[in-house]
Amino acid sequence: MNFVSTRNNKIKVSSAYAIAHGISSEGGLFLPESIPTISHDEFNCLASKSYIDRAAFILSKFLTDFTVEEIEYCVKGAYTDSFDNNNPAPLAKLGDNTEIIELWHGPTCAFKDLALQLLPYLMTTAAKKENDGKKIVILVATSGDTGKAALEGFKNVKDTEIIVFYPCDGVSVTQKLQMSSQEGDNVHVFGIKGNFDDAQTGVKRIFTDDSVKAKLDENGYEFSSANSINWGRLVPQIVYYVSAYCDMLNEGKDLSNGFNVTVPTGNFGNILAAYFAKAMGTPINKLICASNRNKILTDFINTGIYDKNREFYTTISPSMDILVSSNLERMLYILAGGDDQYVADLQDKLAKNGCFEVNDSVKNSLKDVFYGGYCDDEKTLDTIAKVYKDFGYLCDTHTAVAICVANEYRQTSGDNRPMVIASTASPYKFTKSVLSSISDSIPEDEFEAIDLLNEITGVNTPKPISNLRSKQIRFSEVIDKTALDKAVFKSLNI
């Protein structure tokens, strides 16, 4: 299977190239030339398999230049003994007709682990095919969770260096502690004066800066990305939506009329993975895109106008505090029927004017597939409290956004199909916000707050978070948003 660029589909590369390089030379994102399908018999077979076997099957559909042995090596390395009970994506019931797919049972307690435990295996395997012995430099812009998950996945991986940029005032205390205390000889972490969009824009600029790339080439390095602009980040996320369907089949759930999926998302990657699962044959009916107060995706789905010229809000669901949703470019390419020039023009308008409007055909296709809704901080806290009171289930501030929007969709549409809601992080990653929804007492100290949340709810604190108490801070440098390239050279000593 070939992969093409969203901005120039005459460029055709292997999956190994797409994963090793991360982004096309002109700035486009790689997509498979076609979407493979899963037959009814194959779904029935997958239902009886383990998560590792399901992952190997899905990956084999897309990574056709990887051998069976290479794929098995990658998935077994990623998912064996890395997740609670060796079950990376368990389902939890929220009433009779709602399933929560918990994607935070990995080493950093966030959904990014499902992809970023696997990506280092995929990338090092791909690099042997594509990189001519060069060392890989992983650049990451993060709104909180990707950074730690990527650092954990790539720490001490041979012939790689990983450099992470995060908004210094735009992540939770726990997220910052996780990144600033990261172990590993090849890891580098910088706070930036700005928001996530500033970090993401800076990283994209470096990727397409010929002078920076030339300097790296002279020193035996080559860039790649662990953000979801990299196809190797996106393809593992398809697996857990297929897996959720298989698990529901095993429960004997009536899915003859399909089911809906709600995803809290800012960068559009997680919900795009659900779209791919749907396109492969998973009987997903509606994809419900849940936003926080930074509701640019909600507005886009409802109007067809994408406009980042708006106020940016720092919210209690910081991983969605995003106004430039990179993976939307892939969705636009698909909905535009593979019109690469149209997508390139839209991205050019976004870069120059901060906005674009899609044509009626794309608008209609978008609304056919997606529902867009949003939830502000007040409703988020109310949802956490209500879900805990009604079901005894404790969710984080991002999952609460999804639950709130899923309930809104049901009420406004009358669609009562079974619902799968993506739970993207442990509540202990956002302890004080979660605690404030169920308690009047909020200790100032983060770990006292963690202890109190555990005492009140009885929900166990994940070990990766409780272990932060004894970690030493290694990275505290904060840089200007215009100085990312200097930070790269400093990290690589070039």
C-alpha positions as CSV (number, residue, x, y, z in Angstrom):
1,M,0.0,0.0,0.0
2,N,1.3,3.5,-0.9
3,F,0.9,6.6,1.2
4,V,0.2,10.0,-0.4
5,S,0.6,13.5,0.8
6,T,-2.5,15.6,1.5
7,R,-1.0,18.5,-0.4
8,N,0.6,16.6,-3.3
9,N,-0.8,13.2,-4.0
10,K,1.7,12.6,-6.8
11,I,4.1,11.9,-3.9
12,K,3.7,8.2,-3.1
13,V,5.8,6.6,-0.4
14,S,5.9,3.3,1.6
15,S,4.5,3.1,5.1
16,A,8.0,2.8,6.4
17,Y,8.9,6.1,4.8
18,A,5.8,7.8,6.1
19,I,6.6,6.7,9.7
20,A,10.3,7.4,9.6
21,H,9.9,10.9,8.1
22,G,6.6,11.9,9.8
23,I,5.6,14.6,7.4
24,S,5.9,15.2,3.7
25,S,8.6,17.6,2.5
26,E,6.1,20.3,1.4
27,G,4.3,20.1,4.7
28,G,1.5,17.7,3.8
29,L,0.4,14.8,6.0
30,F,0.7,11.2,4.8
31,L,-2.5,9.1,4.2
32,P,-3.0,5.6,2.9
33,E,-4.0,5.7,-0.8
34,S,-7.0,3.6,0.0
35,I,-8.7,2.4,3.2
36,P,-8.7,-1.4,3.7
37,T,-11.8,-3.1,4.9
38,I,-12.6,-5.8,7.5
39,S,-15.1,-8.5,6.5
40,H,-17.9,-9.9,8.7
41,D,-16.0,-13.1,9.2
42,E,-12.8,-11.3,10.1
43,F,-14.6,-9.3,12.8
44,N,-16.0,-12.5,14.2
45,C,-12.5,-14.0,14.3
46,L,-11.0,-10.9,15.9
47,A,-13.6,-11.0,18.7
48,S,-12.0,-14.2,20.0
49,K,-8.5,-12.7,19.8
50,S,-6.3,-10.8,22.3
51,Y,-5.6,-7.1,22.0
52,I,-2.1,-7.9,20.7
53,D,-3.6,-10.1,17.9
54,R,-6.2,-7.5,17.0
55,A,-3.4,-4.8,16.7
56,A,-1.3,-7.0,14.5
57,F,-4.2,-7.7,12.2
58,I,-5.1,-4.0,11.8
59,L,-1.5,-2.9,11.3
60,S,-1.0,-5.6,8.7
61,K,-3.8,-4.0,6.6
62,F,-1.9,-0.7,6.4
63,L,1.8,-1.5,6.8
64,T,2.2,-3.8,3.9
65,D,6.0,-3.3,3.6
66,F,6.5,-4.6,7.1
67,T,6.8,-8.4,7.4
68,V,4.5,-10.5,9.6
69,E,7.4,-11.1,12.0
70,E,8.2,-7.3,12.2
71,I,4.6,-6.4,13.0
72,E,4.4,-9.2,15.7
73,Y,7.7,-8.0,17.2
74,C,6.4,-4.4,17.4
75,V,3.0,-5.1,18.9
76,K,4.2,-7.7,21.4
77,G,7.0,-5.3,22.5
78,A,4.5,-2.5,22.9
79,Y,1.6,-4.2,24.7
80,T,3.1,-7.0,26.7
81,D,3.4,-6.1,30.5
82,S,3.0,-2.3,29.7
83,F,-0.7,-1.9,30.6
84,D,-2.8,-2.9,33.7
85,N,-3.8,-6.5,33.5
86,N,-2.3,-6.7,30.0
87,N,-5.6,-5.1,28.8
88,P,-4.7,-1.8,27.1
89,A,-8.3,-0.7,26.4
90,P,-10.9,-2.2,28.8
91,L,-14.6,-1.2,28.7
92,A,-16.4,0.1,31.7
93,K,-20.2,0.4,31.9
94,L,-22.0,3.6,32.5
95,G,-25.6,2.5,32.7
96,D,-27.2,0.0,30.3
97,N,-26.4,1.7,27.0
98,T,-23.1,3.4,27.5
99,E,-19.6,2.0,27.5
100,I,-16.5,3.9,28.5
101,I,-13.4,2.7,26.7
102,E,-10.6,3.4,29.3
103,L,-7.5,4.3,27.4
104,W,-5.3,5.4,30.3
105,H,-4.0,2.1,31.9
106,G,-0.5,2.5,30.5
107,P,2.7,3.9,31.9
108,T,1.7,7.6,31.7
109,C,-2.0,7.3,32.5
110,A,-3.2,8.8,29.2
111,F,-4.6,7.5,25.9
112,K,-1.4,8.5,24.1
113,D,0.3,5.4,25.5
114,L,-1.7,3.2,23.2
115,A,0.2,4.7,20.3
116,L,3.4,5.9,21.9
117,Q,4.4,2.5,23.4
118,L,4.1,1.1,19.8
119,L,5.6,4.0,17.8
120,P,9.2,3.5,18.9
121,Y,9.1,-0.1,17.7
122,L,7.5,1.0,14.4
123,M,9.9,3.8,13.9
124,T,13.1,1.9,14.6
125,T,11.9,-0.9,12.3
126,A,11.0,1.7,9.6
127,A,14.3,3.5,10.1
128,K,16.3,0.3,9.2
129,K,14.5,0.4,5.8
130,E,14.6,4.1,5.1
131,N,17.2,6.2,7.1
132,D,20.6,5.1,5.8
133,G,22.1,4.9,9.3
134,K,21.1,8.4,10.4
135,K,19.9,9.0,13.9
136,I,16.3,10.1,14.4
137,V,15.4,13.3,16.2
138,I,11.9,13.2,17.4
139,L,10.3,16.6,17.8
140,V,7.1,16.8,19.9
141,A,4.7,19.7,20.6
142,T,2.4,18.7,23.4
143,S,-0.7,20.1,25.2
144,G,0.2,17.8,28.1
145,D,-0.2,14.1,27.5
146,T,1.6,13.4,24.2
147,G,4.9,14.8,25.6
148,K,5.1,12.4,28.6
149,A,3.9,9.4,26.6
150,A,6.4,10.1,23.9
151,L,9.2,10.6,26.4
152,E,8.4,7.4,28.1
153,G,8.1,5.5,24.8
154,F,11.4,6.8,23.3
155,K,13.6,7.0,26.4
156,N,17.0,5.3,25.8
157,V,15.8,4.0,22.4
158,K,19.0,3.5,20.5
159,D,19.9,6.0,17.8
160,T,17.1,8.4,18.7
161,E,16.9,11.8,20.5
162,I,13.5,13.2,21.6
163,I,12.9,16.9,22.2
164,V,9.5,18.0,23.7
165,F,8.0,21.5,23.9
166,Y,5.1,22.3,26.1
167,P,3.2,25.5,27.1
168,C,4.7,26.3,30.5
169,D,1.4,27.6,31.8
170,G,-0.9,25.4,29.8
171,V,-0.6,21.9,31.4
172,S,-1.7,20.5,34.7
173,V,0.7,20.2,37.7
174,T,0.9,16.5,37.3
175,Q,1.6,16.7,33.5
176,K,4.4,19.2,34.1
177,L,5.9,17.0,36.9
178,Q,5.8,13.9,34.6
179,M,7.7,15.7,31.8
180,S,10.1,17.7,33.9
181,S,11.2,14.6,35.9
182,Q,11.6,12.3,32.8
183,E,14.4,9.8,33.0
184,G,16.6,8.8,30.0
185,D,19.8,9.8,28.4
186,N,18.3,10.9,25.1
187,V,15.4,13.1,26.3
188,H,15.1,16.9,26.3
189,V,12.2,19.0,27.6
190,F,11.5,22.7,27.2
191,G,8.6,24.8,28.4
192,I,7.7,27.6,26.1
193,K,6.2,31.1,26.7
194,G,3.0,30.5,24.7
195,N,0.2,28.0,24.1
196,F,0.1,24.6,22.4
197,D,-0.6,26.2,19.0
198,D,2.6,28.2,19.3
199,A,4.6,25.0,20.1
200,Q,2.9,23.1,17.2
201,T,3.5,25.9,14.7
202,G,7.1,26.1,15.8
203,V,7.7,22.4,15.3
204,K,6.0,22.3,11.9
205,R,8.1,25.3,10.8
206,I,11.3,23.4,11.8
207,F,10.2,20.4,9.9
208,T,10.0,22.4,6.7
209,D,13.0,24.6,7.2
210,D,15.7,23.6,4.7
211,S,18.5,25.3,6.6
212,V,17.7,23.4,9.8
213,K,17.3,20.1,8.0
214,A,20.7,20.7,6.2
215,K,22.4,21.3,9.5
216,L,21.0,18.1,11.0
217,D,21.9,16.2,7.8
218,E,25.5,17.4,8.2
219,N,25.6,15.9,11.7
220,G,24.0,12.6,10.8
221,Y,20.5,13.3,12.1
222,E,17.0,13.3,10.5
223,F,13.8,14.6,11.9
224,S,10.6,12.7,12.6
225,S,7.6,13.3,14.7
226,A,5.7,11.6,17.5
227,N,2.7,13.9,17.2
228,S,-0.3,12.5,15.5
229,I,0.8,14.2,12.2
230,N,2.9,10.9,12.0
231,W,0.9,8.1,10.5
232,G,2.7,5.7,12.9
233,R,0.9,7.6,15.8
234,L,-2.5,7.4,14.2
235,V,-2.7,3.8,13.0
236,P,-2.4,2.2,16.5
237,Q,-5.4,4.4,17.6
238,I,-7.6,2.7,15.1
239,V,-7.1,-0.6,16.9
240,Y,-8.9,0.3,20.1
241,Y,-12.1,1.3,18.4
242,V,-12.2,-2.0,16.5
243,S,-11.3,-3.7,19.7
244,A,-14.2,-2.0,21.5
245,Y,-16.6,-3.4,18.9
246,C,-15.1,-6.9,19.3
247,D,-15.5,-6.7,23.1
248,M,-19.1,-5.6,22.8
249,L,-19.8,-8.5,20.4
250,N,-18.4,-10.8,23.1
251,E,-20.8,-9.2,25.6
252,G,-23.7,-10.2,23.4
253,K,-24.7,-6.5,22.9
254,D,-27.2,-5.9,20.1
255,L,-25.3,-3.8,17.6
256,S,-27.4,-4.6,14.6
257,N,-28.2,-0.9,14.2
258,G,-24.7,0.2,14.9
259,F,-23.3,2.3,17.7
260,N,-22.1,5.8,18.2
261,V,-18.7,7.0,19.4
262,T,-17.9,10.2,21.3
263,V,-14.3,11.5,21.5
264,P,-13.0,14.5,23.4
265,T,-10.5,16.0,21.0
266,G,-8.6,19.1,20.2
267,N,-6.1,18.0,17.5
268,F,-8.7,15.7,15.8
269,G,-6.3,12.7,15.7
270,N,-8.3,10.5,18.2
271,I,-11.6,11.0,16.4
272,L,-10.0,10.6,13.0
273,A,-8.8,7.1,14.2
274,A,-12.4,6.3,14.9
275,Y,-13.4,7.5,11.4
276,F,-10.9,5.0,10.0
277,A,-12.3,2.3,12.1
278,K,-15.8,3.2,10.7
279,A,-14.5,3.3,7.1
280,M,-12.9,-0.2,7.6
281,G,-16.3,-1.6,8.4
282,T,-16.8,-1.1,12.1
283,P,-20.5,-0.4,12.4
284,I,-20.1,3.1,13.9
285,N,-23.0,5.3,13.1
286,K,-22.2,8.9,14.3
287,L,-18.9,10.3,15.4
288,I,-19.5,12.8,18.1
289,C,-16.7,15.4,18.4
290,A,-16.6,16.9,21.9
291,S,-14.8,20.2,22.5
292,N,-14.2,22.3,25.5
293,R,-14.5,26.1,25.5
294,N,-12.0,26.3,22.7
295,K,-14.8,25.0,20.4
296,I,-13.2,25.6,17.0
297,L,-14.1,22.1,15.9
298,T,-17.7,22.4,17.1
299,D,-18.1,25.6,15.1
300,F,-16.4,24.1,12.0
301,I,-18.6,21.0,12.0
302,N,-21.7,23.2,12.4
303,T,-20.8,25.9,9.9
304,G,-18.0,24.7,7.6
305,I,-15.9,27.7,8.7
306,Y,-12.6,27.1,10.4
307,D,-11.5,30.4,12.1
308,K,-8.6,30.4,14.6
309,N,-8.9,34.2,14.9
310,R,-10.6,34.0,18.3
311,E,-9.8,34.2,22.0
312,F,-7.8,31.3,23.3
313,Y,-9.0,29.9,26.7
314,T,-7.0,28.0,29.3
315,T,-9.4,25.5,30.6
316,I,-9.5,22.6,33.1
317,S,-9.3,20.2,30.2
318,P,-5.9,21.5,28.9
319,S,-5.2,18.7,26.4
320,M,-8.0,20.2,24.3
321,D,-6.8,23.8,24.5
322,I,-6.0,23.9,20.8
323,L,-7.0,26.2,18.0
324,V,-5.1,24.5,15.1
325,S,-6.3,21.0,14.7
326,S,-3.5,19.4,12.6
327,N,-5.3,16.1,11.8
328,L,-8.3,17.9,10.3
329,E,-6.2,18.2,7.2
330,R,-6.4,14.5,6.6
331,M,-10.2,14.5,7.1
332,L,-10.5,17.4,4.6
333,Y,-8.5,15.5,2.0
334,I,-10.8,12.5,2.4
335,L,-14.0,14.5,2.3
336,A,-12.8,16.5,-0.7
337,G,-12.3,13.2,-2.6
338,G,-8.6,13.4,-2.6
339,D,-8.3,16.9,-4.1
340,D,-4.8,17.7,-3.0
341,Q,-4.8,21.2,-4.5
342,Y,-8.0,22.1,-2.7
343,V,-6.5,21.0,0.6
344,A,-3.2,22.8,-0.1
345,D,-5.2,26.0,-0.8
346,L,-7.2,25.7,2.4
347,Q,-4.0,25.2,4.5
348,D,-2.5,28.2,2.7
349,K,-5.5,30.3,3.7
350,L,-5.3,29.1,7.3
351,A,-1.6,30.1,7.4
352,K,-2.1,33.5,5.8
353,N,-5.5,34.5,7.1
354,G,-6.2,32.2,10.1
355,C,-9.4,30.9,8.5
356,F,-11.0,29.1,5.7
357,E,-14.5,27.9,4.6
358,V,-15.1,24.6,2.9
359,N,-17.5,24.1,0.0
360,D,-21.0,22.8,0.3
361,S,-20.1,19.3,-0.7
362,V,-17.5,19.0,2.1
363,K,-19.9,20.8,4.6
364,N,-22.6,18.2,3.9
365,S,-20.3,15.3,4.1
366,L,-18.9,16.5,7.4
367,K,-22.3,16.8,8.9
368,D,-23.3,13.4,7.7
369,V,-20.5,11.8,9.6
370,F,-19.9,14.1,12.6
371,Y,-21.8,15.8,15.3
372,G,-20.1,18.7,17.1
373,G,-20.7,19.9,20.6
374,Y,-18.9,21.6,23.4
375,C,-18.8,21.8,27.2
376,D,-17.5,24.7,29.3
377,D,-15.6,24.3,32.6
378,E,-18.7,24.7,34.8
379,K,-20.6,21.9,32.9
380,T,-17.4,19.8,33.0
381,L,-17.3,19.9,36.8
382,D,-21.1,19.3,37.1
383,T,-20.7,16.2,34.8
384,I,-17.9,14.8,37.0
385,A,-20.0,15.2,40.1
386,K,-23.2,13.8,38.5
387,V,-21.5,10.8,37.0
388,Y,-19.8,10.0,40.3
389,K,-23.1,10.4,42.2
390,D,-25.2,8.4,39.8
391,F,-22.8,5.6,38.8
392,G,-19.9,5.8,41.3
393,Y,-17.6,6.3,38.4
394,L,-14.8,8.9,38.6
395,C,-13.7,10.5,35.4
396,D,-11.2,13.1,34.4
397,T,-11.9,16.6,33.0
398,H,-11.6,15.5,29.3
399,T,-13.8,12.4,29.6
400,A,-16.4,14.6,31.4
401,V,-16.5,16.8,28.3
402,A,-17.2,13.8,26.2
403,I,-19.9,12.5,28.5
404,C,-21.6,15.9,28.6
405,V,-21.6,16.2,24.8
406,A,-22.7,12.6,24.3
407,N,-25.7,13.3,26.6
408,E,-26.5,16.4,24.6
409,Y,-26.4,14.5,21.4
410,R,-28.8,11.9,22.6
411,Q,-31.2,14.5,23.9
412,T,-31.2,16.7,20.7
413,S,-31.1,13.8,18.2
414,G,-33.3,11.2,19.9
415,D,-30.6,8.7,18.8
416,N,-30.4,6.0,21.5
417,R,-28.0,3.6,19.9
418,P,-25.3,2.1,22.2
419,M,-22.6,4.7,22.9
420,V,-18.9,4.3,23.3
421,I,-17.1,7.2,25.0
422,A,-13.4,7.5,24.8
423,S,-11.9,8.1,28.3
424,T,-8.6,9.7,27.6
425,A,-6.9,10.2,31.0
426,S,-6.9,9.1,34.6
427,P,-8.7,11.5,36.9
428,Y,-5.5,11.7,38.9
429,K,-3.8,13.6,36.1
430,F,-6.1,16.5,36.9
431,T,-6.6,15.9,40.6
432,K,-7.5,19.4,41.9
433,S,-10.2,20.0,39.2
434,V,-11.7,16.6,39.7
435,L,-11.6,16.9,43.5
436,S,-13.2,20.4,43.4
437,S,-16.3,18.8,41.7
438,I,-16.9,16.4,44.7
439,S,-15.3,18.2,47.7
440,D,-15.2,21.6,49.2
441,S,-11.7,21.0,50.6
442,I,-8.9,21.4,48.0
443,P,-5.4,21.1,49.5
444,E,-2.8,23.4,47.9
445,D,-0.2,20.6,47.7
446,E,-0.7,18.4,44.7
447,F,0.1,15.2,46.5
448,E,-2.2,16.0,49.5
449,A,-4.9,16.6,46.9
450,I,-4.2,13.2,45.4
451,D,-4.4,11.5,48.8
452,L,-7.7,13.2,49.6
453,L,-9.2,12.2,46.3
454,N,-8.2,8.6,47.0
455,E,-9.6,8.8,50.5
456,I,-13.0,10.2,49.4
457,T,-13.5,7.9,46.4
458,G,-11.5,4.8,47.1
459,V,-10.3,4.9,43.5
460,N,-6.7,3.7,43.5
461,T,-4.0,6.2,42.5
462,P,-2.1,4.9,39.5
463,K,1.5,4.0,40.4
464,P,3.0,6.2,37.7
465,I,1.4,9.2,39.4
466,S,2.0,8.2,43.0
467,N,5.7,7.5,42.1
468,L,6.1,11.1,41.1
469,R,6.6,12.0,44.8
470,S,10.1,10.7,44.7
471,K,11.1,12.0,41.3
472,Q,13.8,14.7,40.8
473,I,13.2,17.6,38.5
474,R,15.6,17.4,35.6
475,F,14.2,20.0,33.1
476,S,13.1,23.5,34.1
477,E,14.2,25.7,31.2
478,V,11.5,27.9,29.7
479,I,12.2,29.4,26.2
480,D,10.6,31.9,23.9
481,K,8.2,30.5,21.3
482,T,10.5,31.8,18.5
483,A,13.6,29.9,19.9
484,L,12.7,26.3,19.2
485,D,15.3,25.7,16.6
486,K,18.0,27.0,19.0
487,A,16.7,24.5,21.6
488,V,17.0,21.7,19.0
489,F,20.7,22.6,18.2
490,K,21.5,22.9,22.0
491,S,20.0,19.5,22.7
492,L,22.0,17.9,19.9
493,N,25.2,19.8,20.7
494,I,25.4,21.0,17.1
